[in-house]
Amino acid sequence: MITKINNVSIYDGRGQVLLNSSIIFNEQMILAVGEETIDEEIDVVIDGKGLSCLPGMIDMHVHLNMDATPDPAALINKDNEAMAAYRSLNNAQKHLRAGITTVRNCGSKYNVDITLREAILEGMFIGPRIFAAGQPIVMTGGHCHYFAIEADGENEVRKAARTQIKNGADVLKLMATGGGLTPGVKPGASQLSESEMHAACTEACHAGKTTAAHAQGNEGIKNAIRAGVTTIEHGVYLDDEAIRLMLEHGTYLVATLAAPYNVIRHGVEAGIPAYAVDKNKEASVPHQESFQLAYTSGVKIATGTDAGTPFNFHGDFVTELEIMEKLGMSVQEIIQAATFTAAEALGFEDMIGSLEVGKLSDIVLVKGEISENISNLRNVHSVFMNGKSIDL
C-alpha cells in the first residue's frame, strides 16, 4: 500500500524543513519527499495541514525492564524472567505510541531485551525496533551488578563480551564508573579499567557491534573514550581533555539529562532512596555544565533518556528534548540528535534517522509546528513503522 501525506511541514532529520510539502511511502521504504513524484498509484492520501512530519525518533538509552518506580533495583530483584519480559514488552509499546520507533536498551536482566527484539522481528508483537545490550558488563560489585555480568581483568571482560555477542547483543554495555542508583557505590569512581574496556571494544569491533559506557566521573570517562567506546552515557564530569578526546575519537555523548531531573524533582518524598537523591543532587549542576561544554565544542550528541529510572517514564522522550533546548540547543539540532545522529551512533544511518528516498518508512506526525514549540512533539497524531500505521 502506498501512502501520501500532503500539505505537511517536513523536518527531515538532517536540519532541513520543507513547509507545505509532501512525502510518499510504502510498507517498506520512502518513495518520494517534497516535489518528487512517483508513477505508482497512491492508495491513501492524508491531509497534513496543521501537522509536522519527522523521522521516527530514537531513544538511545532505555531500560525496558524498569518501570520508573522509585526503587528500580528492588523491582529488578523481585521480577522473575517471565515478568521481566512482560514488563519490557509493555514499556516498549509505550515508546512506539510516543513516536519512538527505535530504542537502544542499555541493559536488562536475563537478556530479555534480546529475546523481545526477536519476538518483535518475528511479528509476534508490535513494538519498536530494539538494539539490545542484554546484561551489562561490570566489575565485581560494580554499578548495576544485580542484573549484570561481573568480570575482572582483561580476560574475564573479553570472555563476557564474547558471551554477550554470542547471546545476540547488538551493543555491549560497559560500566566505566559507579552510578547513582547502586547503593554503596560512589558515582564518580572509576570501575572497569581502560584496558578491560579496550578488550570488550576490540571484541565488539571484530563482531561489527557498538559499545556504550556508563561514565560519570572524569577519569572513567577518559578511560572509556581511550578504550574506544562508541558512546559515553551521562558524561557528568567532562573537562577540556575529555572533550578533546571525544572529538579525536568521534565519540558520541548520550547525556540522559531527564534522569537526574526526575529523581531530584520527586525526591525521597516519592519513595526514591535517599542515597540516590543525594547522588543526583550532587551531580546535577556539573552534568548540565558538561552537556553545554560538549555541545558548544562540537561533540556529537545523540538523545537518550535513561527511561525506566525513577519517575522517568517510558515514552516521555520530550522532557529530555525540553531540557536540551533550555541548555542552548536549537530545535533543529535537537531533532537531528533524536533522529539522524542517533541512527549514526547505532551504525544504522543508511536505513533510519532521516526522511530520504530509500530509507525505511518510519514516520511520525504530530499536531502543530515543531519549530514553534518543541513540546508539540508530545501531541502525536500518527506513527508509521515500516510504512504501516501503528494502532496500539
VEXFIRO-369747 format. One record per residue (C-alpha): y, x, z; residue in one letter. Coordinates in Angstrom, 1 decimal. Layout:
# residues N
+--------+--------+--------+------+
!      y !      x !      z ! titi !
+--------+--------+--------+------+
!      Y !      X !      Z !    A !
...
+--------+--------+--------+------+
***
This chain:
# residues 392
+--------+--------+--------+------+
!      y !      x !      z ! titi !
+--------+--------+--------+------+
!    0.0 !    0.0 !    0.0 !    M !
!    3.5 !    1.3 !   -1.0 !    I !
!    6.4 !    0.6 !    1.3 !    T !
!   10.1 !    1.0 !    0.6 !    K !
!   12.9 !    0.9 !    3.1 !    I !
!   16.3 !    0.1 !    1.7 !    N !
!   19.9 !    0.4 !    3.0 !    N !
!   19.0 !    2.7 !    5.8 !    V !
!   20.6 !    5.8 !    7.4 !    S !
!   18.1 !    8.6 !    6.9 !    I !
!   18.0 !   11.5 !    9.4 !    Y !
!   15.7 !   13.9 !    7.6 !    D !
!   14.9 !   16.3 !   10.4 !    G !
!   16.4 !   19.3 !    8.6 !    R !
!   20.0 !   18.5 !    9.5 !    G !
!   20.8 !   16.1 !    6.6 !    Q !
!   21.9 !   12.5 !    6.9 !    V !
!   21.7 !   10.1 !    3.9 !    L !
!   23.7 !    6.9 !    4.5 !    L !
!   22.8 !    3.6 !    3.0 !    N !
!   19.8 !    5.2 !    1.3 !    S !
!   16.1 !    4.5 !    0.9 !    S !
!   12.6 !    6.0 !    1.4 !    I !
!    9.3 !    5.2 !   -0.3 !    I !
!    5.9 !    6.0 !    1.1 !    F !
!    2.2 !    5.0 !    1.0 !    N !
!   -0.5 !    5.3 !    3.6 !    E !
!   -0.8 !    9.0 !    3.1 !    Q !
!    2.5 !   10.6 !    2.2 !    M !
!    6.2 !   10.2 !    1.5 !    I !
!    6.7 !    9.5 !   -2.2 !    L !
!   10.5 !    9.5 !   -2.6 !    A !
!   13.6 !    9.9 !   -0.5 !    V !
!   17.2 !    9.0 !   -1.3 !    G !
!   17.9 !    8.3 !   -5.0 !    E !
!   14.4 !    9.4 !   -6.1 !    E !
!   12.2 !    6.7 !   -7.7 !    T !
!    8.5 !    6.2 !   -8.5 !    I !
!    6.6 !    4.5 !  -11.2 !    D !
!    4.2 !    2.6 !   -8.9 !    E !
!    4.8 !   -1.0 !   -7.9 !    E !
!    6.3 !   -1.5 !   -4.4 !    I !
!    4.2 !   -3.7 !   -2.2 !    D !
!    6.5 !   -4.1 !    0.8 !    V !
!   10.3 !   -3.9 !    0.9 !    V !
!   12.1 !   -3.6 !    4.3 !    I !
!   15.8 !   -4.1 !    4.6 !    D !
!   17.0 !   -1.2 !    6.8 !    G !
!   20.6 !   -2.5 !    7.3 !    K !
!   21.7 !   -1.6 !   10.8 !    G !
!   18.8 !    0.8 !   11.2 !    L !
!   18.3 !    4.6 !   11.4 !    S !
!   15.3 !    6.3 !    9.9 !    C !
!   13.9 !    9.6 !   11.1 !    L !
!   10.6 !   11.5 !   11.1 !    P !
!    8.0 !   10.7 !   13.8 !    G !
!    9.2 !   12.5 !   16.9 !    M !
!    7.2 !   15.3 !   18.5 !    I !
!    6.9 !   15.8 !   22.3 !    D !
!    5.8 !   19.4 !   22.7 !    M !
!    4.8 !   19.2 !   26.4 !    H !
!    2.9 !   16.3 !   27.9 !    V !
!    0.1 !   15.8 !   30.4 !    H !
!   -1.7 !   12.7 !   29.3 !    L !
!   -4.0 !   12.6 !   32.3 !    N !
!   -1.0 !   12.4 !   34.6 !    M !
!    0.8 !    9.1 !   35.3 !    D !
!    4.2 !   10.1 !   36.5 !    A !
!    3.1 !    9.3 !   40.1 !    T !
!    4.9 !   11.1 !   43.0 !    P !
!    1.9 !   13.5 !   43.5 !    D !
!    0.2 !   14.4 !   40.3 !    P !
!   -2.2 !   16.8 !   42.0 !    A !
!   -3.6 !   14.0 !   44.2 !    A !
!   -4.2 !   11.8 !   41.1 !    L !
!   -5.9 !   14.6 !   39.1 !    I !
!   -8.2 !   15.4 !   42.1 !    N !
!   -9.1 !   11.7 !   42.5 !    K !
!   -9.9 !   10.9 !   38.9 !    D !
!  -13.4 !   11.4 !   37.5 !    N !
!  -13.8 !   12.3 !   33.9 !    E !
!  -14.0 !    8.7 !   32.6 !    A !
!  -10.9 !    7.6 !   34.5 !    M !
!   -9.0 !   10.7 !   33.2 !    A !
!  -10.0 !    9.7 !   29.7 !    A !
!   -8.9 !    6.1 !   30.0 !    Y !
!   -5.6 !    7.1 !   31.6 !    R !
!   -5.0 !    9.6 !   28.8 !    S !
!   -5.5 !    7.0 !   26.1 !    L !
!   -3.2 !    4.6 !   27.8 !    N !
!   -0.5 !    7.2 !   28.1 !    N !
!   -0.9 !    8.4 !   24.5 !    A !
!   -0.3 !    5.0 !   23.2 !    Q !
!    3.0 !    4.8 !   25.2 !    K !
!    4.2 !    7.8 !   23.3 !    H !
!    3.4 !    6.1 !   20.0 !    L !
!    5.2 !    2.9 !   20.9 !    R !
!    8.3 !    5.0 !   21.6 !    A !
!    8.2 !    6.6 !   18.1 !    G !
!    6.5 !    9.8 !   19.2 !    I !
!    3.8 !   10.3 !   16.5 !    T !
!    2.7 !   13.7 !   17.7 !    T !
!    2.2 !   15.2 !   21.1 !    V !
!    1.1 !   18.6 !   22.3 !    R !
!   -0.9 !   18.2 !   25.5 !    N !
!   -0.3 !   21.2 !   27.7 !    C !
!   -3.3 !   20.9 !   30.0 !    G !
!   -5.9 !   18.4 !   31.1 !    S !
!   -8.9 !   18.5 !   33.4 !    K !
!  -12.3 !   18.1 !   31.8 !    Y !
!  -10.8 !   18.9 !   28.4 !    N !
!  -10.3 !   15.1 !   28.0 !    V !
!   -7.3 !   15.6 !   25.6 !    D !
!   -9.6 !   17.4 !   23.1 !    I !
!  -12.1 !   14.5 !   23.3 !    T !
!   -9.3 !   11.9 !   22.9 !    L !
!   -7.9 !   13.8 !   19.9 !    R !
!  -11.3 !   13.5 !   18.2 !    E !
!  -11.7 !    9.8 !   19.1 !    A !
!   -8.3 !    9.0 !   17.6 !    I !
!   -9.1 !   11.0 !   14.5 !    L !
!  -12.4 !    9.1 !   14.1 !    E !
!  -10.5 !    5.8 !   14.2 !    G !
!  -12.0 !    4.6 !   17.5 !    M !
!   -8.5 !    4.2 !   18.9 !    F !
!   -4.9 !    4.0 !   17.7 !    I !
!   -2.9 !    6.9 !   19.1 !    G !
!   -0.5 !    9.7 !   18.2 !    P !
!   -1.6 !   13.0 !   16.6 !    R !
!   -2.7 !   15.2 !   19.5 !    I !
!   -2.5 !   19.0 !   19.7 !    F !
!   -4.7 !   19.7 !   22.7 !    A !
!   -4.9 !   22.6 !   25.1 !    A !
!   -7.7 !   21.3 !   27.3 !    G !
!   -7.9 !   23.2 !   30.5 !    Q !
!   -5.1 !   25.8 !   31.1 !    P !
!   -6.0 !   29.4 !   31.8 !    I !
!   -4.7 !   30.6 !   35.2 !    V !
!   -5.3 !   33.4 !   37.7 !    M !
!   -7.4 !   32.6 !   40.7 !    T !
!   -5.3 !   30.3 !   42.8 !    G !
!   -2.6 !   30.1 !   40.2 !    G !
!   -0.4 !   27.3 !   39.2 !    H !
!   -2.4 !   24.1 !   38.5 !    C !
!   -5.6 !   25.8 !   39.4 !    H !
!   -7.0 !   22.4 !   40.4 !    Y !
!   -7.5 !   21.5 !   36.7 !    F !
!   -7.7 !   24.9 !   35.1 !    A !
!  -10.0 !   27.8 !   34.2 !    I !
!   -9.4 !   30.5 !   36.8 !    E !
!   -9.7 !   34.0 !   35.3 !    A !
!   -8.7 !   37.5 !   36.5 !    D !
!   -8.4 !   40.6 !   34.3 !    G !
!   -8.2 !   41.0 !   30.6 !    E !
!  -12.0 !   40.5 !   30.0 !    N !
!  -12.1 !   37.2 !   32.0 !    E !
!   -9.0 !   35.9 !   30.3 !    V !
!  -10.4 !   36.8 !   26.9 !    R !
!  -13.6 !   35.0 !   27.8 !    K !
!  -11.6 !   31.9 !   28.9 !    A !
!   -9.6 !   32.0 !   25.7 !    A !
!  -12.7 !   32.2 !   23.6 !    R !
!  -14.3 !   29.4 !   25.6 !    T !
!  -11.4 !   27.1 !   25.1 !    Q !
!  -11.3 !   27.9 !   21.4 !    I !
!  -15.0 !   27.1 !   21.2 !    K !
!  -14.3 !   23.8 !   23.1 !    N !
!  -11.8 !   22.8 !   20.3 !    G !
!   -8.4 !   23.6 !   21.8 !    A !
!   -5.5 !   23.7 !   19.3 !    D !
!   -3.3 !   25.7 !   21.7 !    V !
!   -4.1 !   27.9 !   24.7 !    L !
!   -2.0 !   27.1 !   27.7 !    K !
!   -1.3 !   30.1 !   30.0 !    L !
!    0.3 !   30.3 !   33.4 !    M !
!    2.7 !   33.2 !   33.5 !    A !
!    4.3 !   32.2 !   36.8 !    T !
!    4.0 !   29.9 !   39.6 !    G !
!    5.3 !   26.3 !   39.4 !    G !
!    7.0 !   23.5 !   41.3 !    G !
!    4.0 !   21.2 !   41.6 !    L !
!    1.4 !   23.5 !   43.1 !    T !
!    1.6 !   23.8 !   46.9 !    P !
!    1.7 !   27.3 !   48.4 !    G !
!    2.8 !   28.9 !   45.0 !    V !
!    6.2 !   30.4 !   44.5 !    K !
!    7.6 !   29.1 !   41.2 !    P !
!    9.2 !   32.3 !   40.0 !    G !
!    6.4 !   34.7 !   41.0 !    A !
!    4.5 !   36.3 !   38.1 !    S !
!    0.9 !   35.3 !   37.8 !    Q !
!   -1.1 !   36.2 !   34.7 !    L !
!    0.0 !   39.7 !   33.6 !    S !
!    1.3 !   40.8 !   30.3 !    E !
!   -2.0 !   42.5 !   29.4 !    S !
!   -4.0 !   39.4 !   30.4 !    E !
!   -1.8 !   37.1 !   28.3 !    M !
!   -1.9 !   39.5 !   25.4 !    H !
!   -5.7 !   39.3 !   25.4 !    A !
!   -5.5 !   35.5 !   25.2 !    A !
!   -2.8 !   35.6 !   22.5 !    C !
!   -4.9 !   38.0 !   20.4 !    T !
!   -7.9 !   35.6 !   20.5 !    E !
!   -5.6 !   32.7 !   19.6 !    A !
!   -4.2 !   34.6 !   16.7 !    C !
!   -7.6 !   35.5 !   15.4 !    H !
!   -8.6 !   31.9 !   15.5 !    A !
!   -5.4 !   30.6 !   13.9 !    G !
!   -4.3 !   28.9 !   17.2 !    K !
!   -1.0 !   28.9 !   19.0 !    T !
!   -0.2 !   29.6 !   22.7 !    T !
!    2.1 !   28.2 !   25.3 !    A !
!    3.1 !   29.9 !   28.5 !    A !
!    4.3 !   28.1 !   31.6 !    H !
!    7.0 !   30.6 !   32.6 !    A !
!    9.8 !   30.1 !   35.2 !    Q !
!   10.5 !   33.4 !   36.7 !    G !
!   12.4 !   36.1 !   34.7 !    N !
!    9.7 !   38.8 !   34.9 !    E !
!    6.9 !   36.4 !   34.0 !    G !
!    8.9 !   35.0 !   31.0 !    I !
!    9.3 !   38.5 !   29.6 !    K !
!    5.6 !   39.3 !   30.2 !    N !
!    4.7 !   36.2 !   28.2 !    A !
!    7.1 !   37.0 !   25.3 !    I !
!    5.9 !   40.6 !   25.0 !    R !
!    2.3 !   39.3 !   25.1 !    A !
!    3.0 !   37.3 !   22.0 !    G !
!    3.1 !   33.6 !   23.2 !    V !
!    4.3 !   31.0 !   20.7 !    T !
!    6.4 !   29.0 !   23.2 !    T !
!    7.9 !   29.5 !   26.6 !    I !
!    7.6 !   26.4 !   28.7 !    E !
!   10.5 !   25.7 !   31.1 !    H !
!   12.2 !   29.1 !   30.9 !    G !
!   14.1 !   28.5 !   34.2 !    V !
!   15.4 !   32.1 !   34.7 !    Y !
!   16.4 !   33.6 !   31.4 !    L !
!   18.6 !   36.7 !   31.2 !    D !
!   20.1 !   38.6 !   28.2 !    D !
!   17.0 !   40.8 !   27.9 !    E !
!   14.7 !   37.7 !   27.8 !    A !
!   16.9 !   36.1 !   25.1 !    I !
!   16.8 !   39.3 !   23.1 !    R !
!   13.0 !   39.4 !   23.3 !    L !
!   12.8 !   35.8 !   22.3 !    M !
!   14.9 !   36.4 !   19.2 !    L !
!   13.0 !   39.5 !   18.3 !    E !
!    9.6 !   37.8 !   18.6 !    H !
!   10.6 !   34.5 !   17.2 !    G !
!    9.6 !   32.8 !   20.5 !    T !
!   10.4 !   29.1 !   20.9 !    Y !
!   11.8 !   27.5 !   24.1 !    L !
!   10.4 !   24.2 !   25.3 !    V !
!   12.7 !   23.6 !   28.2 !    A !
!   11.4 !   20.3 !   29.7 !    T !
!   14.8 !   19.5 !   31.4 !    L !
!   13.7 !   16.0 !   32.3 !    A !
!   11.0 !   17.2 !   34.7 !    A !
!   13.3 !   18.6 !   37.4 !    P !
!   15.9 !   15.9 !   36.7 !    Y !
!   13.4 !   13.2 !   37.6 !    N !
!   12.0 !   15.0 !   40.7 !    V !
!   15.4 !   15.5 !   42.1 !    I !
!   16.7 !   12.1 !   41.3 !    R !
!   13.8 !   10.3 !   43.0 !    H !
!   13.1 !   12.8 !   45.8 !    G !
!   11.0 !   12.6 !   48.9 !    V !
!   12.1 !    9.0 !   49.5 !    E !
!    9.9 !    8.0 !   46.5 !    A !
!    6.9 !    9.9 !   47.8 !    G !
!    7.3 !   13.2 !   46.0 !    I !
!    6.1 !   16.1 !   48.2 !    P !
!    8.9 !   17.9 !   49.9 !    A !
!    7.8 !   21.3 !   48.6 !    Y !
!    8.1 !   20.0 !   45.0 !    A !
!   11.6 !   18.6 !   45.6 !    V !
!   12.8 !   21.7 !   47.3 !    D !
!   11.5 !   24.0 !   44.5 !    K !
!   13.1 !   21.8 !   41.8 !    N !
!   16.4 !   21.7 !   43.5 !    K !
!   16.5 !   25.5 !   43.7 !    E !
!   15.7 !   25.8 !   40.1 !    A !
!   17.8 !   23.0 !   38.6 !    S !
!   21.1 !   24.8 !   38.0 !    V !
!   19.7 !   28.1 !   36.7 !    P !
!   17.3 !   26.1 !   34.5 !    H !
!   20.3 !   24.3 !   32.8 !    Q !
!   22.3 !   27.5 !   32.5 !    E !
!   19.3 !   29.3 !   30.9 !    S !
!   18.9 !   26.5 !   28.4 !    F !
!   22.6 !   26.8 !   27.4 !    Q !
!   22.3 !   30.5 !   27.1 !    L !
!   19.2 !   30.2 !   24.8 !    A !
!   20.9 !   27.5 !   22.7 !    Y !
!   24.2 !   29.4 !   22.2 !    T !
!   22.3 !   32.6 !   21.5 !    S !
!   20.3 !   31.1 !   18.7 !    G !
!   16.8 !   30.8 !   20.3 !    V !
!   14.6 !   28.3 !   18.5 !    K !
!   14.4 !   25.2 !   20.7 !    I !
!   11.6 !   22.6 !   20.4 !    A !
!   11.7 !   19.5 !   22.5 !    T !
!    9.2 !   18.7 !   25.2 !    G !
!    9.4 !   16.6 !   28.4 !    T !
!    6.5 !   17.5 !   30.7 !    D !
!    5.7 !   13.8 !   30.7 !    A !
!    3.3 !   12.8 !   33.5 !    G !
!    5.1 !   14.8 !   36.2 !    T !
!    6.8 !   12.7 !   39.0 !    P !
!    8.7 !    9.7 !   37.5 !    F !
!    8.7 !   11.5 !   34.1 !    N !
!    7.2 !    8.5 !   32.3 !    F !
!    5.2 !    8.8 !   29.1 !    H !
!    7.3 !    7.7 !   26.1 !    G !
!   10.6 !    8.3 !   27.9 !    D !
!   11.4 !   11.0 !   25.4 !    F !
!   15.1 !   10.1 !   25.1 !    V !
!   16.0 !   11.2 !   28.7 !    T !
!   15.3 !   14.8 !   27.6 !    E !
!   17.4 !   14.4 !   24.5 !    L !
!   20.3 !   12.9 !   26.5 !    E !
!   20.3 !   16.0 !   28.8 !    I !
!   20.2 !   18.3 !   25.8 !    M !
!   23.3 !   16.6 !   24.5 !    E !
!   25.1 !   16.9 !   27.8 !    K !
!   24.3 !   20.6 !   27.8 !    L !
!   26.0 !   21.1 !   24.4 !    G !
!   23.6 !   20.4 !   21.5 !    M !
!   24.8 !   18.1 !   18.7 !    S !
!   22.8 !   15.0 !   17.7 !    V !
!   21.7 !   16.6 !   14.5 !    Q !
!   20.5 !   19.7 !   16.4 !    E !
!   18.6 !   17.6 !   18.9 !    I !
!   16.9 !   15.6 !   16.1 !    I !
!   15.8 !   18.8 !   14.4 !    Q !
!   14.5 !   20.2 !   17.8 !    A !
!   12.5 !   17.0 !   18.2 !    A !
!   11.1 !   17.0 !   14.7 !    T !
!   11.1 !   19.9 !   12.3 !    F !
!   11.5 !   22.8 !   14.8 !    T !
!    8.7 !   21.3 !   16.9 !    A !
!    6.5 !   21.0 !   13.9 !    A !
!    7.2 !   24.6 !   13.0 !    E !
!    6.2 !   25.7 !   16.5 !    A !
!    2.9 !   23.8 !   16.1 !    L !
!    2.4 !   25.6 !   12.7 !    G !
!    2.3 !   22.2 !   11.1 !    F !
!    5.7 !   22.0 !    9.4 !    E !
!    4.2 !   21.6 !    6.0 !    D !
!    2.8 !   18.3 !    7.0 !    M !
!    5.1 !   16.7 !    9.5 !    I !
!    8.6 !   17.1 !   11.1 !    G !
!   10.8 !   16.1 !    8.2 !    S !
!   11.3 !   13.3 !    5.7 !    L !
!   10.4 !   15.1 !    2.5 !    E !
!    8.3 !   14.2 !   -0.5 !    V !
!    4.6 !   15.1 !    0.0 !    G !
!    4.7 !   15.2 !    3.8 !    K !
!    2.7 !   12.8 !    5.9 !    L !
!    4.4 !    9.4 !    6.3 !    S !
!    5.2 !    9.5 !   10.0 !    D !
!    8.4 !    7.5 !   10.1 !    I !
!   10.4 !    5.8 !   12.8 !    V !
!   13.1 !    3.1 !   12.5 !    L !
!   15.5 !    2.5 !   15.4 !    V !
!   18.3 !    0.0 !   15.8 !    K !
!   21.8 !    1.4 !   15.5 !    G !
!   23.3 !    4.6 !   14.2 !    E !
!   21.8 !    7.7 !   16.0 !    I !
!   24.9 !    9.8 !   15.2 !    S !
!   27.0 !    7.3 !   17.2 !    E !
!   24.7 !    7.4 !   20.3 !    N !
!   21.6 !    9.5 !   20.8 !    I !
!   20.4 !    6.8 !   23.3 !    S !
!   19.9 !    4.4 !   20.3 !    N !
!   16.6 !    6.3 !   19.9 !    L !
!   15.4 !    4.0 !   22.8 !    R !
!   15.8 !    1.0 !   20.5 !    N !
!   12.6 !    1.4 !   18.5 !    V !
!   12.3 !   -1.1 !   15.6 !    H !
!    9.2 !    0.1 !   13.8 !    S !
!    6.8 !    3.0 !   13.9 !    V !
!    4.7 !    4.1 !   10.9 !    F !
!    2.0 !    6.7 !   11.3 !    M !
!    0.3 !    7.9 !    8.1 !    N !
!    2.3 !    5.1 !    6.4 !    G !
!    0.7 !    2.3 !    8.5 !    K !
!    2.8 !    0.1 !   10.7 !    S !
!    1.8 !    0.5 !   14.3 !    I !
!    1.4 !   -2.6 !   16.4 !    D !
!    0.4 !   -1.8 !   20.0 !    L !
+--------+--------+--------+------+
***
